[in-house]
Amino acid sequence: MPNNNIPEEAFDWYDEYAHGGMDRRTFMKKLSGLVALGYSMSVLTSALLPNYALAEQVSFNDSDIKASYENFPSPQGHGEGRGYLVVPSENTQKMPVVLVIHENRGLNPYVKDVARRLAKAGFIAFAPDALFPLGGYPGNDDEGRAMQRTLEREKIQHDFVAAGNFIKSHSRSNGKLGAIGFCFGGYIVNYLAAIDSDLIDAGVPFYGTPAKKSLRNNIKAPLMIQLGELDKRVNASWPEYEADLTANNVDFVMHMYANAKHGFHNDSTGRYDEKNAELAWSRSLAFFESKLRSS
């Protein structure tokens, strides 16, 4: 999806809108200002808003994987959660599990596809839907974002802890759990590493802010931090987080992707940066291979 001619400020507006700093009316009004300067509204919205038909890399009908939904108990969260489980169809050996954590709008098609990509690569993947207590992802991001805002954040966090404990004990699990997440999901990866030192064995947060400072000295899991150079909002939290990880002797690496925006891995919008996304993905898979398959 071409976006070279879209003003950078439009992506900044979308980021602010997507994270609750601007309502939809204000966002659209700002885009209308660009229309007055000669930009097409259809080009602007197609570049900024998701088109999930573009995001499918692995079909749910792929013979190499098997997808289903599983419920899990979450007594400290919303009582019960639900996630999208994808397993390699032929491999019957024990294998590592990866928790896949969505953005701030529920389990949309892009994140489900990420789970299928992991299964295709030989991992058990489990992608919980934080919106399950409200009926699940509603089919569009605007409504999903509004729904997620109504849920108590602490209970959502407990739901993901419960999901991690649930899937780590899967009958085909080798006992090693990784976590990968995007935006809000990146924050949750950082949170899972901090809230329970023994929960995850490796974490890959994409453009996610850290857990609160008082929890960070609990972090033991190796981390691969994925950041986009143009993501000023999230990157502002990195220097302090880096200092805390270093002080606590955490095994971590940070990759900063040149000219990449917040959301650069999401191939359903114009923020997608194919070269950087593929590099970040290959690094993520290699990281999980090294940290989760070893004895």
Secondary structure, 3 states (H helix, E strand, C coil): CCCCCCCHHHHHHHHHHHCCCCCHHHHHHHHHHHHCCCCCHHHHHHHHCCCHHHCCCCCCCCCCEEEEEEEEEECCCCEEEEEEEEEECCCCCCEEEEEEECCCCCCCHHHHHHHHHHHHCCCEEEEECCCHHHCCCCCCHHHHHHHHHHCCHHHHHHHHHHHHHHHHCCCCEEEEEEEEEECHHHHHHHHHHHHCCCCCCEEEEECCCCCCHHHHHHCCCCEEEEEECCCHHHHCCHHHHHHHHHHCCCCEEEEEECCCCCCCCCCCCCCCCHHHHHHHHHHHHHHHHHHHCCC
